[in-house]
Amino acid sequence: MSAMRLNPLSEAELEKLHEAAVSVLANPGARIMSAEARELLLQHGATLEGEDLVRIPPELVAIALASAPKRFTIFDRNGEPAMDLGAGNVYVGTGVTNLNYLNPRTFQVEDFTLPAVAETALLTDALPNLDFLATPGVVRGSDDLPLSIVNQCEFREMVTNTTKPLMVLIAGGPELSDVYEMAELVAGGADAFREKPFVIPYLNSVSPMLFNPETLDKLFISADRGVPVVCQAAPQVGATGPVTIAGTVVISAAETLVGLVLSQLRNPGTPFISGTVPFLMDMRYGSVTAGGPDGVRFMVTMGQLCRWWGLPTVGMTFGGDSKDADEQAAVEVGFYGFGAVLAGVDLVFDAGCIEGGLLFSPELLVISDEVADMTRRAVEPLEISDETIALDLIEAVGVGNVYLGEDHTLAHFRELWTPKMLDWRGRREWEVDGAKTLRTRCRERVFEIWETHKVDPLPDGVLEGLDRIIEARRAGAAVAPD
């Protein structure tokens, strides 16, 4: 049985959005700021206007959609299947790329650091309803940590503190090549990693319709390896996209189709994950927001279009725009999270993020874990069978009696969802236990995980190999691991 999904658009409306996106590729086209990528497109029938504006014909889109796999598996660090993308599942992930960290020890906003990356990875590993870890924060460079190795060091902290799949935000091609070398070392070789990938690079275009050299370099590095790649769009309704949601959906669709075409021309059959991050411009303040119900409408529409294409999707949100892990944050996690699940997005990141993705809260991550469980449970279809309808039992119990003592109740009551962090007890029990708020309970859970949770160690010699790759880049020369 497939989960319930929102499908508000008709076939004709989906076709209209698709045709509009394809039309944008042909006119005005996209700025392709890489000579290698432009040449690849021109060799296959695209045309060049000026220095780097490329117009892409509709037939390349059709070929790319036919070439890209509709379904594929992402594995965990140990080589076990973890996420079946394209199968109708929704997987929830931590992060991505917050600038700051809301330290639960001090309640202060701090710079994101490598220890914060490690703490976040450990939490993600322990929380059962989080399926993957996206690079949770942007670690600032320093004299001791030059920018050329920041991404590699972030990856080291991530891969040593969780066995779950990783989505990595990477600055450029050299950094991504290093991360792939590190992942291959963890997996047991390049072939082993290609067969059972557990790392997905997270790439995005610059809206509207611009692909910079770094993004294209990373796209080609991934396609050459034949491993899955995310290439999504993040236009802002009313700013870098039209003020109508449908218009900005067209920009999102067109940008993801450019990435798809390039990946399939470079290496047909490259697993490709499409999608968008829905942002809106709040015209009152000039700020960017996840957009409340309109953000959900954006996500639902893009999710349905991607399913219509047959492409696995990425998106957000299990976060929001609050400035603290407060009541607003909890409301936004619940609302946006349910919207993302109803949209049927395969990979939903942003768990634990607030302030529009600028601030990460470990306490909110625990709340997001609970909400992920609730929302996915809510869209599970009911089992309709003789056993669940229980007609014989209804007749036997009769009118005005109760079902508490029945064998059927004993057999099935554990199938009902029960919370781990929400408190359903009576007031007396709650007060005796300290009258703790949800945030307090979640903070206690954070510290419990940090104190007790253990992650399977990497195989002997692997950590030293990761460090050699990092130090080689620090020294200015990449070398292959032993």
ZAMARGU-4260 file (C-alpha; in steps of 0.2 Angstrom, whole numbers, plus 5000, padded with zeros to 4 digits):
<rodrens>
0) 5000/5000/5000 | 5007/5017/4995 | 5006/5032/5007 | 4993/5045/5005 | 5000/5060/4995
5) 4993/5077/4990 | 4991/5078/4971 | 4981/5094/4968 | 4986/5096/4950 | 4978/5088/4935
10) 4987/5080/4921 | 4984/5095/4910 | 4991/5107/4923 | 5007/5096/4926 | 5009/5096/4907
15) 5007/5115/4906 | 5021/5117/4920 | 5032/5105/4911 | 5030/5114/4894 | 5033/5131/4902
20) 5049/5124/4910 | 5055/5117/4894 | 5051/5133/4885 | 5062/5143/4897 | 5076/5132/4893
25) 5074/5137/4875 | 5071/5155/4878 | 5079/5164/4887 | 5090/5148/4891 | 5102/5147/4905
30) 5119/5154/4909 | 5132/5140/4908 | 5148/5147/4916 | 5159/5132/4911 | 5167/5130/4894
35) 5167/5111/4896 | 5148/5111/4900 | 5144/5123/4886 | 5153/5113/4873 | 5144/5097/4879
40) 5127/5105/4876 | 5132/5113/4860 | 5138/5096/4853 | 5121/5089/4856 | 5111/5103/4848
45) 5110/5117/4860 | 5114/5135/4854 | 5125/5149/4861 | 5119/5167/4863 | 5133/5178/4867
50) 5147/5172/4879 | 5138/5159/4890 | 5119/5160/4887 | 5114/5142/4881 | 5097/5138/4874
55) 5093/5120/4876 | 5081/5111/4864 | 5066/5101/4871 | 5073/5085/4864 | 5087/5085/4876
60) 5075/5086/4890 | 5065/5071/4884 | 5081/5061/4881 | 5087/5065/4899 | 5071/5061/4907
65) 5071/5044/4898 | 5089/5041/4903 | 5089/5045/4922 | 5084/5030/4933 | 5067/5032/4941
70) 5072/5022/4957 | 5089/5018/4966 | 5096/5014/4983 | 5106/5024/4995 | 5116/5014/5007
75) 5123/5017/5024 | 5141/5018/5029 | 5141/4999/5032 | 5135/4995/5015 | 5117/4991/5021
80) 5102/4998/5011 | 5096/5013/5019 | 5085/5023/5007 | 5075/5017/4992 | 5073/5033/4982
85) 5059/5034/4970 | 5048/5021/4979 | 5036/5033/4987 | 5045/5034/5004 | 5049/5050/5013
90) 5066/5051/5022 | 5070/5065/5034 | 5088/5072/5037 | 5097/5084/5048 | 5103/5101/5043
95) 5109/5109/5031 | 5123/5122/5031 | 5118/5133/5046 | 5130/5147/5050 | 5127/5146/5069
100) 5124/5134/5083 | 5111/5136/5098 | 5121/5128/5111 | 5110/5119/5124 | 5123/5120/5137
105) 5123/5139/5137 | 5107/5144/5127 | 5119/5155/5117 | 5121/5157/5098 | 5138/5152/5093
110) 5148/5150/5077 | 5147/5132/5070 | 5162/5122/5074 | 5169/5105/5070 | 5164/5099/5088
115) 5146/5105/5084 | 5146/5095/5068 | 5152/5079/5078 | 5138/5082/5091 | 5125/5084/5078
120) 5131/5068/5069 | 5130/5059/5085 | 5112/5065/5088 | 5107/5060/5071 | 5114/5043/5072
125) 5104/5040/5088 | 5087/5047/5084 | 5077/5033/5075 | 5066/5043/5064 | 5081/5053/5056
130) 5087/5044/5040 | 5102/5054/5034 | 5113/5068/5039 | 5116/5083/5028 | 5131/5095/5032
135) 5123/5103/5047 | 5133/5119/5048 | 5146/5130/5039 | 5162/5129/5049 | 5172/5145/5047
140) 5190/5144/5041 | 5205/5150/5052 | 5224/5149/5052 | 5223/5132/5059 | 5209/5126/5048
145) 5211/5134/5030 | 5196/5135/5019 | 5204/5122/5007 | 5201/5108/5020 | 5185/5114/5029
150) 5173/5103/5019 | 5185/5088/5021 | 5186/5090/5040 | 5167/5092/5041 | 5165/5076/5032
155) 5177/5067/5044 | 5167/5072/5059 | 5151/5067/5050 | 5157/5050/5044 | 5165/5045/5061
160) 5150/5050/5071 | 5136/5042/5061 | 5133/5026/5050 | 5118/5034/5042 | 5119/5041/5024
165) 5127/5058/5021 | 5122/5073/5010 | 5137/5084/5009 | 5138/5103/5004 | 5154/5106/4996
170) 5163/5122/4990 | 5171/5116/4974 | 5178/5102/4963 | 5194/5099/4973 | 5185/5097/4989
175) 5172/5085/4982 | 5186/5075/4974 | 5194/5073/4991 | 5177/5069/5000 | 5174/5055/4987
180) 5192/5048/4990 | 5188/5048/5008 | 5171/5039/5005 | 5179/5026/4994 | 5192/5023/5008
185) 5177/5020/5020 | 5168/5009/5008 | 5183/4998/5004 | 5187/5005/4986 | 5180/5015/4972
190) 5170/5000/4965 | 5163/4997/4982 | 5157/5015/4984 | 5150/5015/4966 | 5140/5000/4970
195) 5134/5005/4987 | 5135/5024/4988 | 5132/5032/5005 | 5137/5050/5001 | 5126/5062/4990
200) 5133/5079/4985 | 5121/5093/4987 | 5122/5105/4972 | 5111/5120/4968 | 5110/5132/4954
205) 5109/5151/4956 | 5092/5157/4953 | 5086/5163/4940 | 5094/5151/4928 | 5113/5153/4931
210) 5125/5138/4934 | 5142/5143/4940 | 5158/5134/4937 | 5159/5126/4954 | 5142/5118/4953
215) 5146/5112/4935 | 5162/5105/4940 | 5155/5095/4955 | 5141/5089/4944 | 5153/5082/4931
220) 5164/5074/4945 | 5149/5065/4952 | 5142/5060/4935 | 5160/5053/4930 | 5159/5042/4945
225) 5141/5036/4941 | 5135/5040/4959 | 5119/5049/4964 | 5119/5068/4964 | 5107/5081/4970
230) 5105/5096/4959 | 5091/5107/4965 | 5085/5125/4964 | 5081/5138/4977 | 5072/5153/4969
235) 5063/5165/4981 | 5045/5168/4976 | 5045/5187/4972 | 5063/5190/4972 | 5073/5177/4961
240) 5057/5170/4954 | 5040/5177/4949 | 5029/5183/4964 | 5017/5169/4959 | 5020/5152/4965
245) 5017/5144/4949 | 5029/5155/4940 | 5043/5151/4953 | 5039/5133/4951 | 5043/5135/4933
250) 5060/5142/4937 | 5063/5128/4949 | 5058/5115/4936 | 5069/5123/4922 | 5084/5124/4933
255) 5083/5106/4939 | 5080/5100/4921 | 5097/5109/4916 | 5106/5099/4929 | 5097/5083/4923
260) 5102/5086/4905 | 5120/5089/4909 | 5122/5074/4920 | 5114/5063/4907 | 5124/5069/4893
265) 5140/5067/4903 | 5136/5050/4909 | 5119/5042/4904 | 5111/5033/4918 | 5118/5044/4932
270) 5106/5043/4947 | 5099/5061/4948 | 5089/5069/4962 | 5078/5084/4957 | 5068/5096/4968
275) 5068/5113/4976 | 5070/5122/4992 | 5054/5133/4993 | 5058/5151/4999 | 5047/5166/4998
280) 5052/5184/5000 | 5043/5193/5014 | 5039/5210/5006 | 5036/5218/5022 | 5054/5216/5029
285) 5064/5210/5013 | 5068/5194/5022 | 5068/5176/5016 | 5055/5164/5024 | 5050/5146/5022
290) 5033/5154/5018 | 5020/5146/5029 | 5006/5138/5019 | 5012/5146/5003 | 5029/5137/5006
295) 5019/5121/5008 | 5009/5124/4992 | 5026/5127/4983 | 5033/5110/4990 | 5018/5100/4986
300) 5017/5107/4968 | 5035/5103/4965 | 5034/5086/4973 | 5020/5081/4961 | 5029/5088/4946
305) 5044/5078/4950 | 5034/5062/4953 | 5026/5065/4936 | 5043/5066/4929 | 5048/5050/4938
310) 5063/5058/4947 | 5067/5056/4965 | 5066/5073/4974 | 5074/5083/4988 | 5067/5097/4998
315) 5063/5104/5015 | 5057/5108/5028 | 5057/5101/5046 | 5063/5118/5051 | 5057/5136/5051
320) 5059/5154/5054 | 5059/5156/5073 | 5074/5163/5081 | 5074/5151/5096 | 5069/5133/5099
325) 5052/5139/5105 | 5033/5137/5102 | 5034/5145/5085 | 5048/5133/5080 | 5038/5118/5086
330) 5023/5124/5076 | 5033/5126/5060 | 5042/5109/5062 | 5025/5101/5063 | 5016/5111/5049
335) 5031/5111/5037 | 5035/5093/5041 | 5018/5087/5038 | 5017/5097/5021 | 5034/5089/5015
340) 5027/5072/5019 | 5011/5075/5010 | 5021/5081/4996 | 5030/5065/4994 | 5047/5072/4994
345) 5060/5058/4994 | 5074/5067/5004 | 5068/5081/5016 | 5082/5090/5025 | 5081/5105/5037
350) 5078/5095/5053 | 5084/5105/5068 | 5086/5121/5058 | 5078/5138/5063 | 5080/5156/5058
355) 5078/5151/5039 | 5092/5139/5040 | 5104/5150/5049 | 5103/5143/5066 | 5104/5124/5072
360) 5096/5118/5088 | 5100/5101/5095 | 5084/5102/5105 | 5073/5106/5090 | 5081/5091/5081
365) 5074/5079/5095 | 5057/5087/5092 | 5059/5085/5073 | 5063/5067/5076 | 5046/5065/5085
370) 5037/5075/5071 | 5044/5064/5058 | 5038/5049/5066 | 5020/5057/5068 | 5019/5063/5050
375) 5024/5047/5042 | 5013/5037/5052 | 4998/5049/5048 | 4999/5046/5030 | 5000/5027/5031
380) 4985/5019/5024 | 4974/5009/5035 | 4974/4990/5034 | 4956/4985/5029 | 4953/4967/5033
385) 4941/4956/5042 | 4953/4956/5057 | 4954/4975/5058 | 4936/4978/5054 | 4932/4966/5069
390) 4914/4964/5064 | 4912/4948/5074 | 4919/4957/5090 | 4908/4972/5087 | 4893/4960/5087
395) 4899/4951/5102 | 4902/4966/5113 | 4886/4974/5109 | 4878/4990/5113 | 4885/5000/5128
400) 4899/4989/5133 | 4918/4992/5132 | 4932/4983/5122 | 4946/4985/5135 | 4946/4967/5141
405) 4944/4959/5124 | 4958/4947/5117 | 4957/4958/5101 | 4962/4973/5111 | 4976/4964/5119
410) 4982/4958/5102 | 4982/4975/5093 | 4984/4990/5105 | 5002/4991/5103 | 5000/4995/5085
415) 4993/5012/5089 | 5006/5026/5089 | 5013/5032/5105 | 5025/5047/5108 | 5042/5047/5115
420) 5044/5065/5119 | 5026/5072/5119 | 5018/5070/5136 | 5001/5062/5136 | 5000/5059/5155
425) 4988/5067/5167 | 4992/5083/5175 | 4996/5075/5192 | 5009/5063/5185 | 5017/5077/5174
430) 5018/5088/5190 | 5026/5075/5201 | 5039/5072/5187 | 5044/5090/5187 | 5031/5099/5176
435) 5044/5098/5162 | 5041/5107/5146 | 5044/5099/5129 | 5060/5109/5126 | 5066/5103/5143
440) 5063/5085/5140 | 5071/5087/5123 | 5086/5095/5130 | 5088/5081/5143 | 5087/5068/5128
445) 5101/5078/5119 | 5113/5076/5134 | 5108/5058/5137 | 5112/5054/5119 | 5129/5063/5120
450) 5133/5054/5136 | 5128/5036/5131 | 5127/5034/5112 | 5141/5024/5104 | 5144/5023/5085
455) 5152/5008/5076 | 5170/5013/5074 | 5178/5014/5056 | 5188/4999/5051 | 5207/4999/5056
460) 5217/5011/5047 | 5203/5021/5039 | 5203/5036/5050 | 5222/5038/5047 | 5219/5037/5029
465) 5206/5051/5030 | 5218/5061/5039 | 5231/5058/5026 | 5219/5065/5012 | 5216/5080/5022
470) 5234/5084/5026 | 5239/5081/5008 | 5226/5094/5003 | 5232/5106/5017 | 5250/5104/5009
475) 5243/5108/4992 | 5244/5091/4984 | 5230/5078/4983 | 5236/5060/4984 | 5227/5044/4983
480) 5225/5034/4999 | 5235/5018/5001
</rodrens>
